[in-house]
Amino acid sequence: MRISVLALEGLFDTGLTVMLDAFGLANKFSATQLGGTPRFDVSIVGVRKRVRSGQGLTIPVQPVTAGLKPDWVVVPALSTGTPEQLIPALTRPDVVQAKAQLLKWHAEGALIAASCIGTFLVAETGLLDQQEATTTWWLGPLFRQRYPNVSLDESRMLVPSDVGVTAGAALGHLDLALWLIRRASPELATLVSRYLLADIRSSQAPYIIPNHLAQADPLIQRFEQWSRKNLRSGFSLQEAASALATSTRSLQRRCQEVLGKSPLAYFQDLRVEHAQSLLRGGRLDLEAIASEVGYGDGATLRTLLRQRLGRGVRDLRSDLL
């Protein structure tokens, strides 16, 4: 498998290195333990001759040449973790040139992989339009508003599509590398993940901080504050809209546009977050925690936790041991 990693100025150091280490280990284990030859021909390429990482380290890039025909092009994240940093970065000359190169590679048959903020660069090309994708969870609202033609689910860690694959935040770079390795050999991917002590994560949901998402919009932020005050009493769309001096329709529309979910679904996210916090405290039993977050019994809360987090109460409590 020929993989070209597209390195841009100011990229996220950890994202690049963790991918290179994973592919390097895969080649090593393939040759020494699985009786095969190295499976991954990885090159780091750049649209500029000199590229520095976000930490100021020089990255040894190869120039993009006409003869370069990768099977996969991987786009690591830029070190631009806020909308204020990211939006101007997307208009930089080197980023514009990189977008044109991605379109060229894709037209020649290459598949595109991106993780974290790298997904924004791919979305800028239009390649993700009418496709499912994920991105770094805390920039989900910005992604959804900027690319309305992309079907975004920031709760997922990895989302394959016709274009290639997108991955979630930060260490989603490792999940992305393991996904590509698994395409060549599930046995090899398991060996690399065990060597790195890397659990395979299917969801970003346990890591999402709801109030960070709410900060993307003033109305949603006020709705988040109202919701936290009313977790025990339960959800009423009419009461929420009235307290926020807006209509139920406007509140529903803004939640969908910013968060990609209904007001009730976001309210339940806050319940799950608070329940997790109480579970970590370890002082209350499940019935008491259910009462604290507005449910009549522990069974209902248990079901919600499993639906939202993919894990049961016993698993969540075991994290404390």
Secondary structure, 3 states (H helix, E strand, C coil): CEEEEECCCCECHHHHHHHHHHHHHHHHHHHHCCCCCCCCEEEEEECCCCEEECCCCEECCEECCCCCCCCEEEECCECCCCHHHHHHHCCCHHHHHHHHHHHHHHHCCCEEEEECCHHHHHHHCCCCCCCEECCCHHHHHHHHHHCCCCEECCCECEEECCCEEEECCCCHHHHHHHHHHHHHCHHHHHHHHHHCCCCCCCECHHHCCHHHHHCCCHHHHHHHHHHHHCCCCCCCHHHHHHHCCCCHHHHHHHHHHHHCCCHHHHHHHHHHHHHHHHHHHCCCCHHHHHHHCCCCCHHHHHHHHHHHHCCCHHHHHHCCC
